[in-house]
Amino acid sequence: MNILLLGDIMGPSGRKAIIEELPKIIKKKKIDFTIVNGENAGDLGVGITKKIFHDFLNAGADVVTTGNHVWDEKEAIEFITKETRLLRPQNLIKGSPGNGYGIFNSKNKKKVAVINLMGNVFMKKSEDVFIEAKKFIQTVQLKKEADFIVVDMHGEITSEKMAMGYLFDGKATMVVGTHTHVPTSDHVIMEKGTAYQTDVGMCGDYRSVIGMNRDNSLKRFFKDSSAKKHYPALGEATIAGLMVTADTKTGLAKKVEPIIVGKYLENRI
């Protein structure tokens, strides 16, 4: 069972790369289930629209996760209630529309649970992420309610993500961090069999400042009066994510493989 999770899709260049390259990746790597984080997919590098969401599904995504920018395109507040394959963080303030997790069928008829969580440190105010994660663990158990479990931990700080990895070790197929837009080199199978990576990076133009235009970002840091509101870099995008090969008997990871498609990061070593 091959499961792919791709990091934050950043603006128009990230969308273009996903639409053009994701079907090829799925075919080449024989992916059975694909999750993409779409919270930055809007034209301004934040939010997601209904059309963009369906573009990702048509490209091969099975589930789209989000994070702190989930409502930046206001229409998401309405269509998320009807689109079960679009997730918002499970620990958003109680009463938020939509769902934070779901159980979905893969191409090979396996049940895959996906939960979207969001960190509490330096992030939008939300419920305690560890309490919500523990509730989920008690509700959805590996090889009982689901054959495989995927956790998208959308957070700012490394320690929260690493702690979440240990909380889920042996209880989930993979715990993958998103949000910081830079891939970390710590992909690993943890002691009890859960695949982990602190952050898978973004799908966007890396000749930028986390996906935003680099010249304008520098002006903002210098408090230059000519600086504009952040807007996305529009150069050629690189796709970044993690593929996990999982054992169908245990639901745990057997192999982890970073997926990098695009000249910028492919040429880093």
N, C-alpha and C positions, 0 to 999 in steps of 0.2 A: 504494500500500500504506500503510494507516494503522495505526500501532502506538501503543498507549496504555500508559503505566506510571503507576500510582497509588502514592503514598507510603504510609507505615506506617498501617495501619488500626487505630485506637485504641479499644479497648474496645467496650462495647455500643452507644454512639452511633455510632461509626464503622462497625460492622457493619450497623446499621440503615440508614445512609445508602447503603452499598454495595449492599445487597440491594434497596433501593427505587429508587436512582438509576442504578446502573451499566447496567442494560438500556436505559434511556432514552438515556444518553450514547452507548452503542455504536450504537444506531439512529440518533440525530441526527447523530453525527460519522462514521458509516459506518466504524466501527473493524473492522479485519480480524484483529487479534490484541491481546489484553489481558493485561498482567501486573500483579498487585497484590502489595504487600508485607504479609504477614499476621502478622508476628512479635509484634505487640502486640494481637492481636485478642481475646485471652481476656477473661473477665469482670473480671479485676483489672488489665487493661491490659498484660499480658505473656503470651506463649505463644500457641499455636493448638491447637485440638482437631480431631479428625477431622470432627465435625459442622460446625464452623465452616468448615473447609477445603472441604467439599462444598457448603456454602451459597454460598461465593464462586464455585465452579465453576458452580453452578446459576444464579448471577446473571450469568454471562458471562465470568468470568476463564478464561484458557487456562492460565496458570501462576501459582503463588503462591510468591514468594520470602520469605526470612526474614532473620535476622541473629543478634545476640548473645543474643536471648531465645528462640531456636528450641526449646530443651528445657525452657522454664519450665512448660509443660504436659507432664507426664512421658509421657503416652500418645503424644506425637509421636515419641519414640524408637523406638517399635514400628511405628506405621502409616506413617512416612515411607519405610520399606524397601519398601512395596508401592505407594506413591503416587508415581509418577514425576513428576507435575506439581507436587509440593511440593519445593522446593529448599532446601537449607541452604548456608551459605557454602562455596565450593569449598576454601578454605584453612583449614577447621577442622582440628584435630589429626588426623593420619592415623589411620585406623581408625574414624572417626566414621560412624554409620549414614547411609544416604541418599546422594543425589547433589548435587553442587554445580553441575552444568550438565546440559542436555539439548537435544536437537533435536526440535522439535515441528512439527506441521502446522497451518498457519493455515486460516481459513475458505475462503480462495481457493487452497488447496493449495500454498502456498509453505512452504519449510523455514525455521523460525525457531529459531536457537540462542539460548538464554538462559543466562547465567552469573551466579551470585550470589557476590560477593566481600565480604570484611569487612576493614576497616582494622586496622592493628596498633597504632596510637597511641591510648591511653586506652580500649582495648577488651579483650574477652576474649582470653586468650592463644591464638594460632593460628599457623599457618605463615606465612611471608613472603608477603604478598599480591601483591607485584610479581613474585616468582618464579613463583607459581602462575598469575598472569595471562599471563606470557610463555609458559609451557608450553601454556596454552590457545590462545594466538595461533598457536603452531606446530602445534597439533592440529586446530583448527577454523578454516578460512580462509573469508573472505567470498567468495561466488559459487562456492565449491568444495563444501565440506561443508554449507554453509548459504546460503540466499538472503539472509537478514538475520541480524544478530547484535545482541543486546541485553545490556548489562551493567548490573546493579544493584550499585553500589558502596556498601555499607552501612558508613559510617564517621563518626567523630567530627570529624575535622579537615579543613578546606578544602584544605590543600595536598596531602594524600594523594589526595583526589578529583580535583583539577585535574591532578595528575601522571598519574593513571590515565587521564584523558581524553586527554592527549597521547600516552600509550603506545598507546592504541587508535585514535587519529585516523587515518582512512583504512582501518582494519581492522575497524571495527564500525559498525553503523547508528547506535547511540546508547549513550552512557554517562551514566547518571543516578545521582545520589547520593540515598541515603535515610538515615534514623536520627535526624537532628537535629530533625525535626518542624516546621521552619519553612521555607517556600518561599523560595528565593533568586531574585533578579531577573537572573540571568546566563544564561538560556537562549539558546543560540547554535548555529550550525553552524560547526564548527571549520575550519581551513584546508584540511584534506584530505577534508572531507565528513562527519565524524561529528557528530551532534547531541549537545549536552552541557548539563547543568544541575547545579550543585553539590549542591542538595538540592531535591526536589520538594515537601517538606512532608509533612503527615500528613492522613489522613482521620479527622477527629475534632472534638471541641468545642474551638474556638480560644479560648474564654473560660476559659482554663486556663493552667497552666504545663506546656508541651509535652504537653498532654492529661491531666494529672493535676489533681485538685481544687485550685484556686488558694488557697483559704483554708488548707487543710491544708499545702500546700507552703510558704506563708509561715510558718506555725507551725514547720515543720521547719527552715527557715533561721534562725529566731529561737531554735531549740533549746527551744521551748515544751514543757513536760512533757505537755501535753494533745494534742500532735500524734500522729497515727496513722501507720501504714504507708501509703505512697502508694496512692491509689486513683483511678480515672478520673473525670474530669468527665463529667457525663451530659446536658449540654445538647445543643441541635441541632448536628449535625456539619456541617462543610464538607469537601467532597472536593477534594483537590489532586493534580495530576499533570501529566504532559507527554505531548502527542500529537506524534508525528513522522510526517510524510508522506515516504515513502522511494521512491527510484527503483528500479523492478523490474529494470532492466538492471545497475545498479552496486551496489545494496544500500545505497547511502549516502543521507543525508538531503537532502531538497529543501526542507522547511519544518518549523519547530518552533512549537508552539502550547501555552502553558500552559492547563491545564484547571482551572478553579475553579468549583465548584458549591456554593453555600451563601451565605447572606446576609452572614456575618461578613467574609469576605475579598473578596466581590464589592463591598462598600461601602467598601473601604479607599482607593479613589481616586475 
